[in-house]
Amino acid sequence: MSAAHLTEREVGLHMTLRILALPGREALAELPPVSNRADRLALSFDEHYTEFMQTMTILPEEKQLLSLQALDSALNAISGPENLDLWTDASFINDPTWDEIRLLAERVMFEFGWL
């Protein structure tokens, strides 16, 4: 499904996932030049994911739901003060943890037919 066929509630989720799935430097280039860009992107995902789940009228397919939950869990796993070093621009670009998150975001897009 192309971006032109997204429902209103899917647009924000799709946009955030598209940026999350990009290589680190490319993703940062898509975001405003402010501090905490990785954190802002994760918060954007959380907001759009929550809105998507709260406003759905039909459950997504199991693979779609599981892929969303996997990405949400991965982002939650690196949250908190003990992981502050993962939220810098340098870590967002270079840390393998973010490579895994990019793959999970890409997987969500694949499961929803957005690739």
C-alpha positions as CSV (number, residue, x, y, z in Angstrom):
1,M,0.0,0.0,0.0
2,S,1.4,3.4,-1.0
3,A,1.4,6.4,1.3
4,A,-1.4,7.8,-0.8
5,H,-3.7,5.0,0.4
6,L,-3.1,5.5,4.1
7,T,-5.9,6.2,6.5
8,E,-5.8,9.4,8.5
9,R,-4.8,7.5,11.6
10,E,-2.0,5.7,9.7
11,V,-0.3,8.8,8.3
12,G,1.7,9.8,11.4
13,L,2.7,6.2,12.2
14,H,3.9,5.7,8.7
15,M,5.9,8.9,8.6
16,T,7.6,8.1,11.9
17,L,8.3,4.5,10.9
18,R,9.7,5.6,7.5
19,I,12.2,7.9,9.3
20,L,13.1,5.2,12.0
21,A,13.8,2.7,9.2
22,L,16.3,5.0,7.5
23,P,20.1,4.7,8.1
24,G,21.0,7.0,11.1
25,R,22.5,9.9,9.2
26,E,19.6,10.0,6.7
27,A,17.0,9.8,9.5
28,L,18.7,12.7,11.4
29,A,18.7,14.7,8.2
30,E,14.9,14.3,8.1
31,L,14.5,15.8,11.6
32,P,14.7,19.4,12.8
33,P,18.3,20.3,14.0
34,V,17.4,20.2,17.7
35,S,18.8,18.3,20.6
36,N,17.5,14.8,21.5
37,R,16.4,13.9,18.0
38,A,16.5,10.2,18.6
39,D,14.4,10.7,21.8
40,R,11.9,12.9,19.9
41,L,11.6,10.3,17.1
42,A,11.0,7.5,19.7
43,L,8.3,9.7,21.4
44,S,6.7,10.4,18.0
45,F,6.5,6.6,17.4
46,D,5.0,6.1,20.9
47,E,2.4,8.8,20.3
48,H,1.4,7.6,16.9
49,Y,1.5,3.9,17.9
50,T,-0.7,4.7,20.9
51,E,-3.2,6.7,18.8
52,F,-3.2,3.9,16.2
53,M,-4.0,1.3,18.8
54,Q,-6.6,3.4,20.6
55,T,-8.5,4.4,17.5
56,M,-8.5,1.2,15.5
57,T,-11.9,-0.3,14.7
58,I,-10.5,-3.5,13.3
59,L,-7.6,-5.4,14.7
60,P,-4.5,-5.5,12.6
61,E,-3.3,-8.9,11.3
62,E,-1.3,-10.8,13.9
63,K,2.0,-10.2,12.1
64,Q,1.3,-6.5,11.9
65,L,0.4,-6.3,15.6
66,L,3.4,-8.4,16.7
67,S,5.8,-6.3,14.6
68,L,4.4,-3.1,16.2
69,Q,4.8,-4.6,19.7
70,A,8.3,-5.7,19.0
71,L,9.4,-2.2,17.9
72,D,7.6,-0.7,20.9
73,S,9.3,-3.2,23.3
74,A,12.8,-2.5,21.8
75,L,12.4,1.2,22.2
76,N,11.1,0.7,25.8
77,A,14.1,-1.5,26.5
78,I,16.6,1.3,25.8
79,S,14.7,4.0,27.7
80,G,15.7,5.3,31.1
81,P,18.6,7.1,32.6
82,E,20.9,4.0,32.5
83,N,20.8,4.2,28.7
84,L,21.4,7.9,28.1
85,D,24.4,7.2,26.0
86,L,22.2,5.5,23.4
87,W,20.2,8.6,22.8
88,T,23.0,10.8,21.3
89,D,23.2,11.5,17.6
90,A,26.5,9.6,17.4
91,S,24.9,6.5,19.0
92,F,21.8,6.8,16.8
93,I,24.1,6.7,13.8
94,N,26.6,4.1,15.0
95,D,25.3,1.9,17.8
96,P,24.1,-1.6,16.7
97,T,21.1,-1.2,19.0
98,W,19.7,1.4,16.6
99,D,20.4,-0.9,13.6
100,E,18.1,-3.5,15.3
101,I,15.4,-0.8,15.8
102,R,15.7,0.3,12.2
103,L,15.2,-3.3,11.1
104,L,12.1,-3.6,13.4
105,A,10.7,-0.4,11.9
106,E,11.3,-1.7,8.4
107,R,9.6,-5.0,9.5
108,V,6.5,-3.1,10.6
109,M,6.3,-1.3,7.3
110,F,6.7,-4.6,5.4
111,E,3.9,-6.2,7.4
112,F,1.6,-3.3,6.7
113,G,2.5,-3.3,3.0
114,W,4.1,0.2,3.3
115,L,7.4,-0.7,1.6
